[in-house]
Every structure is written in C-alpha cells, then in structure tokens.
Amino acid sequence: MQDSIRQQVRSDKVQLWNPPYTPPEDGALARLAATYISRLAAEGGLHPIAEDEVLAALEELRKHAVAKLCAKTQVTLLGRVIGAPGGQKELRAEFDCSTRGAEVREWVRGRLQCGQLRVITGGKSLQDDNSLSEQGWQCDMARNGKPLKVMMLATGELPPAGAEASTSATASAGPVATAETASVVTVPAGAEQGTVARIREAAERLVAEGFGDFELSDASTGRLVPIPDGARQTLVVAIALHARGRAYLLEEGADAASNALEFLVEADHSFERCRAQGAELFLNQLANYGELQLDICWAYALLGDIDHLPDAEARLAKAESMISRQADKNFLTLAEVRADQGQTITPEAIPSVRLWLLRGIARRFRGDLGAATDLQRARVFLAALRVDDESVATLLSQGASRVQAVAALRRAQGNIDSAAASVRASTSQREKAAQYREKQRKFGNTKDGQYVDPDRVLQLTAMGIREELAVAAFKRTNNDINEALNVLQTVSEDELLGEGKPHKEDAAVVVDDIVVTQLMSITGLEKGPVEKALRKVGGSDVEAALVLLTTPLEAADPVIAKTEAADAVEATLADTSDGRPEDSDGRKWHVQLKGGAWKLFEPAVDFKGVAGEEVAYDVGHHRYRAVFTSASEGYQENLSSKARRLLQKRDPDAESAARERAMQEAREVVKRELGQCLGRRDMEDDVAGASLEQEEMLLRQHFAS
C-alpha cells in the first residue's frame, strides 16, 4: 500500500512538506487520499481500499519529508545551563537556521525564567541581530546529526510581566523545531540591551566623537605605541571589554566567571575585527591579545566546562605562540633552575605558568600523558612565585598597595631591600614615562606611522641641532639616525621644515563646523570626506571644497566646474527665509545621512514642503529631486543612482540636545561599567602582583586527581 501511494505522490510531484499539507490545513490530506483511492480503485490494483490506511500512509510520507527538510535547516542546541533560577542544568531546543539570535535568546529566557541570558558556543556569543546561519551556527546535517553544544549563562529572575509574555509566546510558538511550527517568537519591546552591547555602543560613540585620541602604551616602558588608524575604534572597544571581563575574573563569587566570559568573548571578536581591518602585525605584537586567550580558557576552567575543550585548546595554542615571542627560552630555563632550588622567581614567568596549568587541565580531560608534565611544572613555578607575608606587610606600611608589594618582591626575587627601593622609584619612573609620552605626542609620527623617538632627538640636539630640525629629519627617515644626519647635511632648512610641519590637509587644520554642516546638506555626504576636502583647501573655502567633492577626476575643465559649484553654493547660502519652511515650534526639514545622522536640508531651490510637492535641483554634476509625501516626511533621490534618503521635519535644538544626552550617557556607561579598568597607569602590576590563589586552587583540584 505505502509503495503505491509513494509512486502516486512522486508521479504527481506533490510536495507534502509545503502548504496546504504542512502545516496541515483542514481536509487537505483527506482530499488527496480520496483522489488516490479513486485512482487506485479504477486501476483495479487494490480491493477494497480503506481510507484510514491511505491517510496513514500519506501522513507517514509527509512526516518523513518534513524530517528530511528540517535536517537541512534545523539547528539543535544542547545547552549546559549555569545560574538558572529553577536550578535547571541542561536544555535542549531546536530552531530553524533562519531564526534571529534575539528570538532564540527570548525563547530560552522564557523556558529558564531568567532575567538575563548569555549564550556562548565556540568562544563566540549569540548575536541578536543575525540569524543562526549568518553567525556560522551550522545546521544538524552539517554536524552529522549531532547537536550544537552551547553554554547558557543565566542571571536574575524574569519579572512577572515578562514571565507572562514569555510563557504566552512559548505556548503559541515554541522553538522552530519543524516546518510545521515555523512561527516567530517576538522580543518584548521593552527588553533591555545587554551590558556588553551598551559598552560597545558607548565606546564606539565616544571614539566617533573624539574619544579616538585613545592611546596605547607599552606596559614595560610606559611609551606610546602607534595604533593603526583603521583599527583604532575597534581596538578601543576590544581593550575596554577585555578590561571589564578581567575585572570580573578577579572578583569572588559563583557568578564571577560566567559574568566575565561574555565580555571576554566579545573582546576576542573585536580583536579579530582589528585583524580584518589591516592590523594583523600590530595585533600579533599586542600582549593583551595573548592574555585574553588565557583569560577565556581560565573562565572555562573555573566553570568546569569541558564542552568547549576544542575551543580552549585552539586558544591555548594562540597564547603559547604569543608567549614564545615575548619570553626568552633561556629565561624560562634559568627560572626553572631557581624554582627547583626553592628560590623566588620573577613575575615574567606568570603567563607561562597559567599556560602550563590550563594546558595540563585540558590534556588531563583528553587522557593525554603530557598533562602530568604540564601540571608538575606549573606546581614548581607557583611555589617559586610565593612571597613572604612579613615582607609584604613591610611594604604595605611604606604606602604600597598589596599588588604593588607582591609585584616588587617578585621582581626583586624576594629581596626586601630591593623591593622597597623599587616601590619608592616606581612613582618617579611613572613620571618619567609620562614625560616621554608627552614628547611622543608633541613630535608626532614618522612616514611609516611610528612615533618619533625622543631619545634620538635628544642625541641630535646634544650635537647642537635645533629640535624642530631633528624632528623633521627623523619624520622623513623613520627614526634612522644615520639617514637623519645625511638629510640634515643635504636638504635645505626651508625644505626640511616644510616637510616636517603639518600640511594643510593634515588634521591640524582647523575646520569650520558651520561650513561642514552646509556641505553635508548640499552633497549628502558624511562628515569624514567633507572634513577631508575642507582640510585640503584650508578649512573654510566652501567653493573649493565643493569642487573636490563633486568634480569627477576626469573633468575636462576645472574652471567651469568651480563656477558651477560656486553657483550652487551661492544659491544655497542665499537668503531663503521665505523658501525654508519652518513650523511655529521651530521644526525644519532635515535629510538623513548614511549611518542615521540628520542634517539640515538646504537645496539650492525654494520649496514649501507641503504634501505632494516635488522639486528638482543640482549639486555639482548630480541631479536630485525631493518629494514631500506629507507635511512632515518625504525623501531625496539621486536621479542617476536612484539612491534615496529620508526627509523629515525635525527640531534642530532638540536634535542637538539629544546628541549631547547620548554623549553624556555614553560617558556614564564607560565610567560606570569600566571603572578604573582603562585609567590605570600600572596595569603591568595586575599580572606581576596577582595573588595566584585561583591558580593554586585549580592546581590542587587537578594535580591531586
């Protein structure tokens, strides 16, 4: 019977996995069954034919077809739950690969009845705005039918109102487990953004508005390190998130590691974005990146999470590569000899100790015999990093913090007198480092992007060469002192200073903000290219800047182009009080730029801004039209590219106030969430003076067993 029905379905090319059969509509399958009963009876193949048997055969074929389809698009999550209010330890759920991360998060929150939820797999957090497939979460078929293991970090309890909404959504929709239940779980409109998202957005906003002067200094020297321009914003976010995650790791309590993990994996994502933005060589030299890999593995270890063992092993390999570039093999050999003799060793060994400990734990879970070697080595070094409590108390009495005292004793290999001298000298050293950084800022960068070396400038000034000439020579020769001396002998002073001083197109040129706003409204361009054009023409020449922004490179007659641009500017800047509609409450027409910002709409023609009105105008060589669909909304269209921008009547004062409020909120978020994480000048002491209590605890757990 079933084979006959299958042949009929294939012959008719019936898609049982699609409507009206899936999800089942009233009578659809019964009508198909009746058709096949009549057909088979007419053919005389089967007598008598029971309707129930045909329906059962069709239903079985339908379910089989749906199961095959789901295997191609279904993502099964097997979650290890930590911190759920009800004590739940595991949750299995199935979703379609097209489901957005926000929908997955809200459904799981409803099942766990928790206030906040972080979902992590493979060292990556669930992203709300992307679908599971867009985030690289493979469907079950790609994983040979195995579920995707994730970590679900739950905190807080779901508020009563939220619990009701979530329960209702779950009852009606549930996870997208099959093609039959392809409904969408909605996210509550009042759902609060996660802390990580708030920090990321706040840091990005501050960078865009001038926080981009963020500087990175070498922990060992205190000197500034040049940051690639393309990666500056992402790097700020990465270091901010890493700093906050590390601060959580240092806290006590059951939730410390789970709270830290979300920040740490997001920091890793931001660091990888830096790599994609052309800063790979820079990133490979950044100690923070290697430390971050260890911190993520440390959080895994504290949580006892072996599901992420492959990710931990990959990160430990990255950390080992970073450490091998920063720690000399001879140093570790000598340190091991001192450790075997029971002597105190210097804190430069701490990253290696953490690596051995974490790798030993990972190898132990794999059954690797090398685990014992790593754990034994970590045990010996940890014992050699302990310092005398009485010596610590002595340094505390001299004004040092506990972290500074421990760090100083380790650097002095336990010698109290040397450690005390180090503590006293640390303030002076930090002051000298600050003075050095100030000189780096003053002198600027060489052609290849590195800072001019103040020490080398001092060498030339000691020879009687003026400081400004020495700086200009080093800028031209990328800090090569021999080449700099040659330049000073062969290049005239005027020519050298002409190169050493900033060009007009450099950022030092003051740009008129009013002119920037006018040009953004005229051209529809963003702030960056407009400011760049203005710097090239001195900062305030509207006509010349507009030529640069609107004239094609192959323009035959720049003079004519400049004349046209001048006409456009004149029309735009003319008195248009009658042609610039303004409501009694002060609202004016604005155009939305790429990225969502709004700027005053000022075409070179008069308009009333009434519903149904359409006006045409030129900007340079481009033809535009503005269409007003209502008394408060419309759109601007480039007639060549057909690109459109939204027009809207808005209150400019309110917009300015809103931007200031947003900036203030961003500052408060960074201050509240990051605390002193980014402001410390002695960050190296965080590692050198670490208590290592957690390391001792983990070693006892795994070495003994």
N, C-alpha and C positions, 0 to 999 in steps of 0.2 A: 504493500500500500504506500509506504513512505517514498519508495523509489519512484513510483508512478507519479506521485504528487510533485516530487522534486523535478522530474522531467517536464511536467506541465509548467512549473514556475520558471524554469530555465528557458523553455520554448517561448513563453510569453514575455520574458525579460522583466518579470515582476521584482521590484526592489522592496523586499519585505522590511528592510531596515529604515525605510523612509515613510512619511505620511502617505496614505491615511492608515498604514498598518503599524507604524511606530512614530510617535506614541499611538496606541490603538484608538481608533475612532469607532463610535457605536455602529456595529453591524458591518464594518468594512471587511473583516476577515471572514465573517459568516457569508457575505455575498460572494466572496471569492471561492469559498468552499462549495457553495451551491452551484457555481459555474462549473467547477471541476467534477462535481458529482454528476451533473447532466452530461458533460462531455465524456466522462468515463463510461457512463451507462450506455450512451449512444454507440460508443466503440465496442461495447459488449465485453470489455476487459474484466470487469469485476461485478459480481451479482451476489447478493444485494450489497449496496454501499451505504454504510452508516454515516450520518452527518457528523456525529461526535468523533469518529475515527479520523475523518478528513480534517476537521477543525484541530484535533490534537496534533496531527502531522504537520499542518501549516504552522501552528504555534511553536512546535519544536524547531522547525526550519527557521522561523522568524527569530527565535532566541539565539540560535546558532549564528545567524547572520549579524545580529546586533553585537554578540560577544566578539566576533572577528573584527568588526568595525571599532569597537571600544579598545581592543588591544592595540590598535594603531594610534589612538588618540588619548587613551586613558593614562593618567599618572597616579599611581598608588603610593601614598605616603605612609610610612611606618614610623610614627613619631615616638621618641623617648621623651616623656613629659617630666619637667622639673618645676616644682613650685606650684602645681595646680591646687586651688583651694580645697577641692574634694579629695586630694591625695592620689588622683589617678596617675599611673606610671607609664601607660602606653596608650596610644591612639592610632587607629588605622582608618584612613579615609581615602576615597577615590575621587578624582577630579578630571575633567576634560583638560587637555593641554592648552586650550584657548582661554581657560579661566584666569582672570586677573589675580595678582597677588593679594590685593585688598579683599577680594571676595573669599579667597582661601583663608586669610587671616581672620576675617569676621566670623566665618562658619566655625572655625576651630575655637575661637574665643567663646562662642555660644555653647559649644559642647563642653568646654572645660570650665565655663562660668568664671573666667578670669578678666581682670580689668585691662591688662596689657599683655601682649604676646609677641615674642620674637621667635622666628622660625629660621633655622640655620642648617645648611647642608653643604658639605664640601668646602667649608670655610667661607661660604657666601650667604648673606642674609636674603630673605624673601623680599623682593621689591614690589611695592604696592601697585605701581603704575604699569607694569609689564605683565604679559601673560606668562604662564609657566614655561611654555616653549620658547618664548623670547628670552627668558632668563637661563636657558640651557638645561632646564629640568626635563630629561628625556622621558618619553612615554614607556610603558611597560614592555612593549615589544622590543624596543632598542636595548632593554636591560634583561632580555631573555625571560621576561615574566616576573622578575624579582622586584619587590617594592623598593622605593627610594627611601633610604633611612635618613631621617631628619631629627634635629633636636628642637624641641618646643619648650621655650623658656617662658613660663607663665608667672605673672606677678599681680597682686591685688585681686579683688573680687569684682565681678561685674555688678554695676549699680542696678537696683531693682528695675528701673525703667528700661535700661539697656538689656537686662536679662529677659524681660518680657518680649522685647522686639526681636532679640536673637532667637528665643525659643520659637516664636512665631515664624521667623524666616526659615529656621531649620525644619520645622514641621511641614512647611509648604514646599520647600525647595530641596534642602539637603545638599550634600556634595554632588557634583556632577559625576555620578558613578556609571551611568549608562546613557545611551542615546535616548532612552525613554524619559529621563529626568533632566533634561537639558535646560532647566530654568536657572535664573541668575539670582544669587544671594546679594542683596543690596547692602551697602555700607551706610550706617547711620550718618545723617548729615552733620551731627554734632561731634562725631568721633574726633578725638584729639590727636594731633600728629605726635609721633614718637619723638623722644628726646634727641635721638641721633639726627632725625630729619631736621629738627629745629636748629641744632648746632650747625649742620651742613649749610642750611639756607642762610643762617645768620652770618657765618664766616664768609660765604660767597658774596653776600650783600656788602659786608664791610670791605672785602677785597675790592669789589667793583667801585666802591665809593671812597677809596683812598687808603684802606687798610692794606693795600698792596705794597706798602712800604715795609711790610713784614720782612725781617732779616733773620738769617740763619747763621749761627756762629759755631765754630769748631770747639767741641767740649774740652779738648786737650790744650788748645792755645788761646781760646777766647776770641779769635779773629773771625771776621766776617767771611762767609763763603758765598760766592755769587750764585744766584738762583736763575735758572733758565726762564726767560720771560713767559714762554708758552705754558710752563708748568707751575708758575707762581701761585695762582689761585688754588689749583688742586692740591698743591703741596701744603698750603696753609691749612686746608680742610683736613688733610691726612694727618699732619702733626697734631692738630687740635684734637681730633678724635682719638689718636693714639695716646695722647697725654691724659685724656679723660678716662680711657679704658685702663691705663696703667694705674691711675689713682684708685679706681675701683678694685684692682687686684691687690693693692696694698691694704685695703680695708679688711676688717674682720667681719664674720657673719656668713651664714649659709648662702646668701644671695650675691656675695661679692663677685664670684667667678662668673655666674650667669649674667650679672649686670655688665661686667667688663666685656664679655665675649662679643656682644652686639657692636660696641664701639670699636673693638679691635678688628673685627672682620670688615667693618665699613672703612676703617683706616687703611686696611690692606687693599680694598677696592680702589680707594682714592690714590694710593701709591701706584697701583697698576695703571691708572689713568695717566699719571705723570709719565710713566714709561711710554705709553702710547702717544703722548704729546711731545716726544723727542728728548726726554730727559733720562734715557736709559743709563748712559755712562754716569751721569750725576747720581742716579738712584743706587747704582752698584757701589758707590763710594760712601753712601749715607749709612752711618751706623744705626740710625733709627729703624731702617728697614729690616736689618738682620735681627735687631732686638724685638721688633714686632712679631716676627715669625716665632721666636721663642715664647713671647707673651701669649700668643694664641694657643700654642701647644701647652703652655702652663695652665691656661684656663681649662683646656680639655682634661688635663691630668687632675686638676682639683675637682672637676665634675665627675671624674671616673668614667669618661665617655670613650669607649673603645669602638663605637660605630664609626667614628671619624679617624680611625687609625691610619688609613691610606693618606688622608689629607695631612695628618700630623707628620707622617714620615716624609712627605714631599716638602713640608715647611722646614723640618729639621735639616734636610739636605741643603735647602737655601741658606739657612742660618749657618751651617757648617762652612759653606762656601764663603759667606761674608766674614766669618771669624778667621778663616785661614788667611784672608787677605790683610787682616788687621793685627793678628797675633803672630809673632815670630815663633817658629818651631823651637829654636834654641831657648827662648824664654820659657816655654812650657816644659821643656826637658829639665832646665835648671830649677824651675818651680817645683817640679815633681821630686827632685832630689832633696830640696829643702823640706817639702811636705813629708817625705819618708823619714826625715831626721827629726820631725816634730817641731820645725821652726815655722814662724808666721810667714805667709807669702803675700805678695802684693795683689791688689784687687783686679788687676788686668786679667786675672785668671777666671773671674766670676762668670763671664759669658760662656767660657768653655765648660765650666763645672755644670752650669744649667743645661748645656747641650748634652753632656755625657749622662746626666741624671735622666733627662727626658727621653733620650735615645735608648737608655737602658730599660726604662719602663716600657717603651714601645716594643723593643726586642723581646722583652720578657713575655708580653702578650702574644708575640709571634712564635714563641718557643725557640728563639734564636740563642745559641750558646754564648754569643758575644755580649748578651745582657749582663752577665756576671762581671765581665771585664769593665764595662762602662760604669756600672754601679759601684764597683770597688774603687775605681779611680775617682769617682765623684766623692765617695766617702773619705778618702785620704785628703783630698783637696779641701773639703768642707771643714775637716778638723783643723787644717792649717790656716784657715781663714778666721778662726775664732780669735777674739782679742780678750785681754784681761779686763775684767769688770772694774777693778780698782783703778786701772789706768784710764778707763772711760770716765769714771767718776771724777778723776783729777781734771781731765779736760773739760768736763761739764762745769766744774767750778770756775774755770777760766773763761767761761762765756760761750763755749762751743755748743752746738746742738748735738744730740746723740748721733745723728747721721754723720755730721762733720767729724765728730770724735772718732767714730769707728773707722771712717774712711782714712783719716790721718794716721791712725795706728797701723792700719793695713799697709798704707803706702810706706810707712817708716819701719815696716816689718816688725812691729811690736815695740820699738824703741820709744819710750815715753818722752824723752827729751826732744828727739827729732820730730815727733808728732806734735808736741806743744809749739815748737818753732814753726812748723808747717801751718798750724792753726793761726798763729799770730801773723804769718806772712800772707795768708790767703786773702785778707782784705786788701792789702797793698797790691797783690797780684791781680785781683779783680779790677782794681782801679787802673792799673797799667793796661790791662786788656781792654777796658772801656775807652781809654785814651787812644789805643791802637785802632779800635773800631771806628772811632770818630775821625781819625786821619784817613782811614779807608773810604769812609763816606765822602770826605772832603775831596780826595784826589780822584775818585771815580773809577771807571773801568778802562781796561785796555781794549784793543781791537778784538781780541778773542773772548772777551767777556769777563776775564778775571779782574780782581781789584788790583790797582796799582800798589806795589809793595812799598810801604812806608820805610822799611829798613833800608831798602836800596836807594830810595830818595834821600835818606839821611847820609848815605855814603857819598852821593854826588854833591850834596850841599856842603859836606865837610871838605870837599875839594874846591870850594869857592863858587860853585854853580848855583844860580838862583833856583829856588824851589819850583817856581812855575815852569821853568825851562826843563828841569829834571823830570817833573811830572809829565810834561808834554812828550818828552823823549821816550819815557817808559810806556806811555799810551801807544806810541807809534810802533815800538819794538816788542811789545808784550812782555815787559819786565826783563828783557835781556840786557844786562849791564854793559857788555862789550859793544853790542849794537847801538845802545843808547849813547855811549861815548862817541861812536863814529857819527851818529846823526848830529850830535851837538857840534861836531867839527865841520860837517859838510853841508848842513842845512841852515839857512838864514834864520835869525831870531824871529822875524816877522812871519815867515812861512811856518815855522815850528809852532809858534803861539797861535797862529791861525788854525792849525790842526788841533792844537791842544785845547783851545777854547770851544765851547759848545757852538754848533751850527744853529742856524735859525730853526731848522726842522727838529732840533733836539727838544726834549721835554722841558728844558729850562725856559723856552719862550713862553711868555705869559699869553694865554688865550682869553679873549673877551667872551664871557659866558653868554652875554646877550646875542652876540654875533653867532655863537654856536647854535643857540636856540633858533634864530632866524634861518640859518642854513639847513638845519634839520627839518624845519617845517617846509622849506622850499623844495628840498631834494627828496625828502622821505627817507634819508639815510640815518644810520645810527650815529651815536656820539663819537665813537672811535675814529672812523675815517674823516669825519668833519673836522675834528681837532687836529688830525694829522695834516690835512690840507691847509688849515689856518697856520699851523706852525711853519709850514714851508713858505708862506707868504708874509710872515712877520707877526701873525697873531690876530689881526683885526681887519685885513683887507678883504672885504666881502666879495668884491668883483673878481679878484684874482683867485680866491679860494673856490668860487663857483665855477670858474673856468677849469680848474684842476678836477673838480668833482663831476662835471658834466661833459667836458670835451673829450671825444674819443682820441686815442693815441694817434690815429691816422688822420686826424683833422687837417684839411688842406690849408686852412687859413686861420691861424690862432687869433689874428686881429679881429676878424669878423666874429669869431666865437666869443671873444671877450666883449665885443659890442653887444651881441645878443644877450650875454649874461648880465651885462650892465643894465640893459633894458628890463630884464626880468627882475633884477634887484630893485631898480627904481620903482617899478610897478608895485613890488611887494612892500617896499618901505614907504610908499607914498601915504598920504593922509587918507585912510579908508574908514574913517569913523562911521560914515553912513552905510558902507558896504560890509562892515564886520558885525553881523547881528550879535547883540548881547542882551540877555534877559535882564529883567529888573533885579534879579538876585545875583547878577554878576557872572552868570554862566556864559562860556564862549565855546565855539566849535574847536574841537581837538581832533588830531589824527593819531591813530595808534601805530607805533613803530614796531619793528621786529623785536621780539622779546617782551612785549606787553606794555612798554612805557608809552606815555601820552605826551604829545607836543601840540602847541597852538597851531591851528590850521590857518595858513596865510597864503592862499594862492594869489597870483598876480592879476586877479579879476575881482570885480564886485559880485557879491551874491547876497541873497536874502535868507537862505537857509530854511525855506518852507517846504512842506511835504510836496513831492512831485517835481521839485526844481532840479535841473541838470545844467551844469556849467562846464565849459572846456577851457583849458589853459595849457601853456607850455612851461616847462622847466628845462632850460638849456635846449638840447635837441630832442627832448622827450615830450610826448603829448599825453596829457592826462584829462580825465573827466571826473567830476564829483557829482554823485547822485544822492539826493536827500530823500530818503524813504519816509521820513516822518519829521515832525518839528524838533526832534532831539537826536535822531540817528540817521546814518547814511553810510556811503562808502566812497573811497577814492580808487580809481582804476587807472593803471598804466595801459594805454591803448596798444602798445607794442607787445608787452609781455603778458597782458591780461591779469597781472598781479593786482590784488585788491587789498586795501587797508580800511579798517573800520573808522568811520567818522562818528563823533558823539559830542553833544553839548555837555561841558563839564565846568566845574568851578575851579579856576586855576589856584585860588588861595587854598581851597580845600585839598587840591592835589598836592600842593607844596607842604601843607600841614601833615597830610597822610604820609608823604615820603619821609618827613622828619620823624613822625611817630614810628614808622617802620625801622628807620635807622636806630632810634633810641631803643626800640625793642630788641634789635639785633645786638646792640652793645650789652643790654641787660642779660640776654641769653648767654652770650660768650662769657660775661663776668660771672653769672650765676653757675653755669654748667662747667666751665673750665677752671674757675677759681684762680689759683696761682700756678696752674699747670704750665702756662706759656710764659709767665713772667719771671720764673726762676733764673738766676744767673749762675747757679752752681748745680745744674742738672746732673753733671757727672757724679756728684756725691750720692745721688739716688741709687746708683749702681754700686759705687765703691763702698758706700756705707750701709748697704742693705743688711737687714737683720739676718736673713737666710734661715729664719725659723721655719718657713713653709718648706724650704728645701730639705731641712733636717727631718721634718715630719714625713714627707714623701719618701725619703730615703729609708727611714725606719720601716715604713709600710711595705716597701717593695724589696728591700735588701734582705730583710729577715725572712720573707716568704719565698 
